[in-house]
Amino acid sequence: MDLLATLPAFLLAVLLISASPGPAMALILRRAALRGFRGAVPTVLGLELGLYLWALAAAAGVALVAASEAGFLLLRVVGAAVLIVLGVRAWRAAWRQRGSGGSLDPEPATPSRRRWWTAFGEGVLVQLANPKAAIFMLAFYPQFVPVDGPVFATTAALALLQVAVETALYLALAAAVARAGTWFRRPRVRRRLEAVSGTVLVVLGLRVAAAGR
């Protein structure tokens, strides 16, 4: 199999997968709407680091744990818990805003170092706790990696390409959403957005918990 010949199909698949709704998309939209573009950047970078770690794990064969019943169950439980916790946090934020009449402290133009690393870690955790990401890597990459070639190096290179494409796509999406940030950060709109995004994250968490292979 010629790797160069399969690159267009690989890029098309990556674009379609990246644009599909899921935990990553929900997290980025919420961050960009409420924290602005700069607030969404660490979340995007964290998600992509998590994705790349899964790709390397799949290339090394470590992610075979996801193919076992116990491993998949563990990932599913952890992933569901992470999403539900994030959803509940969003609900709590909406409730606090309701109690304060929406008069919360404005977000700083530049996120603090602690806030940056918190958003970055949140993105990594959401991606690593996603069992579908592990299964996806095991099923997706072998279709584009030549059997007679260096499997690990080729997978790592393809994963870098995917990370680059997704990062550009997600940052563009965050920038577009952030342009309407003033409207999103109005007290009433922000409260409703927190409530809706919290519901979406909790529903996604419940779907992960109930999902089979």
C-alpha positions as CSV (number, residue, x, y, z in Angstrom):
1,M,0.0,0.0,0.0
2,D,1.4,3.4,-1.1
3,L,1.2,5.8,1.9
4,L,1.2,8.9,-0.4
5,A,-1.7,7.5,-2.4
6,T,-3.8,7.1,0.7
7,L,-3.0,10.5,2.2
8,P,-6.0,12.3,0.5
9,A,-8.4,9.7,2.0
10,F,-6.7,10.0,5.4
11,L,-7.1,13.8,5.4
12,L,-10.7,13.6,4.3
13,A,-11.5,11.1,7.1
14,V,-9.7,13.3,9.6
15,L,-11.7,16.3,8.6
16,L,-15.0,14.4,8.8
17,I,-14.1,12.9,12.2
18,S,-12.9,16.3,13.6
19,A,-16.1,18.0,12.5
20,S,-18.4,15.4,14.1
21,P,-20.1,16.4,17.4
22,G,-18.7,14.9,20.6
23,P,-17.1,15.7,23.9
24,A,-14.1,17.6,22.3
25,M,-16.4,19.8,20.2
26,A,-18.7,20.5,23.1
27,L,-15.8,21.5,25.4
28,I,-14.2,23.8,22.8
29,L,-17.5,25.5,22.0
30,R,-18.2,26.2,25.7
31,R,-14.6,27.4,26.3
32,A,-14.6,29.7,23.3
33,A,-18.0,31.2,24.1
34,L,-17.4,31.9,27.7
35,R,-13.6,32.4,27.9
36,G,-12.9,33.8,24.4
37,F,-10.3,32.6,21.9
38,R,-7.3,32.7,24.4
39,G,-9.3,30.7,26.9
40,A,-10.0,28.0,24.3
41,V,-6.4,27.6,23.1
42,P,-5.2,25.5,26.1
43,T,-8.3,23.3,25.8
44,V,-7.6,22.6,22.1
45,L,-3.9,21.9,22.8
46,G,-4.8,19.6,25.7
47,L,-7.3,17.6,23.5
48,E,-4.7,17.2,20.8
49,L,-2.0,16.1,23.2
50,G,-4.4,13.5,24.5
51,L,-5.2,12.4,20.9
52,Y,-1.5,12.1,20.1
53,L,-0.8,10.0,23.2
54,W,-3.5,7.6,22.2
55,A,-2.0,7.4,18.7
56,L,1.4,6.6,20.1
57,A,-0.1,4.1,22.5
58,A,-1.9,2.4,19.7
59,A,1.3,2.3,17.6
60,A,3.2,0.7,20.5
61,G,0.4,-1.8,21.2
62,V,-0.3,-0.4,24.6
63,A,-3.8,0.6,23.8
64,L,-4.7,-3.1,23.3
65,V,-6.1,-2.8,26.9
66,A,-9.0,-1.0,25.3
67,A,-9.8,-4.1,23.3
68,S,-10.3,-6.2,26.4
69,E,-13.6,-6.2,28.2
70,A,-12.1,-5.0,31.5
71,G,-10.0,-2.3,29.9
72,F,-12.8,-1.0,27.8
73,L,-15.2,-1.0,30.9
74,L,-12.6,1.0,32.9
75,L,-12.1,3.6,30.2
76,R,-15.9,3.9,29.7
77,V,-16.5,4.5,33.4
78,V,-13.7,7.0,33.8
79,G,-14.7,8.8,30.6
80,A,-18.3,9.0,31.6
81,A,-17.3,10.3,35.1
82,V,-15.1,13.0,33.6
83,L,-17.9,14.3,31.3
84,I,-20.6,14.2,34.0
85,V,-18.3,16.1,36.4
86,L,-17.7,18.8,33.8
87,G,-21.4,19.0,33.1
88,V,-22.3,19.3,36.8
89,R,-19.7,22.0,37.1
90,A,-21.4,23.9,34.3
91,W,-24.8,23.5,36.0
92,R,-23.3,24.8,39.2
93,A,-21.9,27.8,37.4
94,A,-25.3,28.6,35.8
95,W,-26.9,28.3,39.3
96,R,-24.4,30.6,40.9
97,Q,-25.0,33.2,38.1
98,R,-28.7,32.9,38.7
99,G,-28.3,33.5,42.4
100,S,-26.0,36.5,41.9
101,G,-28.2,38.0,39.2
102,G,-25.5,37.3,36.6
103,S,-23.1,39.8,38.2
104,L,-19.9,37.7,38.1
105,D,-16.4,39.0,37.9
106,P,-15.4,39.5,34.3
107,E,-12.9,37.1,32.7
108,P,-9.4,38.5,32.4
109,A,-8.3,39.2,28.8
110,T,-5.3,36.9,29.3
111,P,-5.9,33.8,31.3
112,S,-3.6,33.3,34.3
113,R,-1.0,30.5,34.3
114,R,-3.1,28.4,36.7
115,R,-6.2,28.9,34.6
116,W,-4.3,28.0,31.4
117,W,-2.9,24.8,32.8
118,T,-6.3,23.9,34.3
119,A,-7.9,24.2,30.9
120,F,-5.1,22.3,29.3
121,G,-5.3,19.5,31.8
122,E,-9.0,19.3,31.3
123,G,-8.6,18.8,27.6
124,V,-6.0,16.1,28.1
125,L,-8.2,14.3,30.6
126,V,-11.3,14.4,28.5
127,Q,-9.4,12.9,25.5
128,L,-7.5,10.3,27.5
129,A,-10.7,9.2,29.3
130,N,-12.6,8.7,26.0
131,P,-12.8,5.0,25.3
132,K,-13.9,5.6,21.7
133,A,-10.6,7.4,21.0
134,A,-8.6,4.3,22.0
135,I,-10.8,2.0,19.8
136,F,-10.7,4.5,17.0
137,M,-6.9,4.6,16.9
138,L,-6.7,0.8,16.9
139,A,-9.2,0.6,14.0
140,F,-8.4,3.7,12.0
141,Y,-4.6,3.9,11.6
142,P,-3.9,0.3,10.4
143,Q,-5.9,1.1,7.3
144,F,-3.3,3.7,6.3
145,V,0.0,2.2,7.7
146,P,1.9,0.0,5.2
147,V,2.4,-3.5,6.5
148,D,6.0,-3.6,5.3
149,G,6.9,-0.2,6.6
150,P,8.0,1.2,10.0
151,V,4.6,0.9,11.8
152,F,5.5,3.1,14.9
153,A,7.2,5.9,12.9
154,T,4.5,6.0,10.3
155,T,1.7,6.0,12.8
156,A,3.4,8.8,14.8
157,A,3.8,10.8,11.6
158,L,0.2,10.4,10.6
159,A,-0.9,11.3,14.1
160,L,1.1,14.5,13.9
161,L,-0.7,15.3,10.6
162,Q,-4.0,14.6,12.2
163,V,-3.1,16.8,15.2
164,A,-2.1,19.6,12.9
165,V,-5.3,19.4,10.9
166,E,-7.5,19.2,14.0
167,T,-5.7,22.0,15.8
168,A,-6.2,24.4,12.8
169,L,-9.8,23.4,12.5
170,Y,-10.6,23.7,16.2
171,L,-8.7,27.0,16.6
172,A,-10.6,28.4,13.6
173,L,-13.9,27.3,15.2
174,A,-12.9,28.8,18.6
175,A,-12.0,32.1,16.9
176,A,-15.4,32.2,15.1
177,V,-17.3,31.5,18.3
178,A,-15.1,34.0,20.3
179,R,-16.1,36.8,17.9
180,A,-19.6,36.6,19.3
181,G,-18.1,36.4,22.8
182,T,-19.7,39.7,24.0
183,W,-23.1,38.3,23.2
184,F,-22.3,34.9,24.8
185,R,-21.1,36.6,28.0
186,R,-24.2,38.6,28.6
187,P,-25.5,37.4,32.0
188,R,-28.7,35.8,30.8
189,V,-27.1,34.2,27.7
190,R,-24.1,33.0,29.7
191,R,-26.3,31.4,32.3
192,R,-28.4,29.6,29.6
193,L,-25.2,28.5,27.7
194,E,-23.7,27.1,30.9
195,A,-27.0,25.2,31.5
196,V,-27.2,23.9,28.0
197,S,-23.5,22.9,27.8
198,G,-23.7,21.2,31.1
199,T,-26.7,19.2,29.9
200,V,-24.9,18.3,26.7
201,L,-21.8,17.1,28.6
202,V,-23.9,15.1,31.1
203,V,-25.8,13.5,28.2
204,L,-22.5,12.6,26.5
205,G,-21.2,11.2,29.7
206,L,-24.3,9.0,30.1
207,R,-24.0,7.9,26.5
208,V,-20.4,6.9,27.0
209,A,-21.4,5.0,30.2
210,A,-24.2,3.1,28.3
211,A,-22.3,2.6,25.0
212,G,-21.2,-0.8,23.9
213,R,-18.4,-1.4,21.4
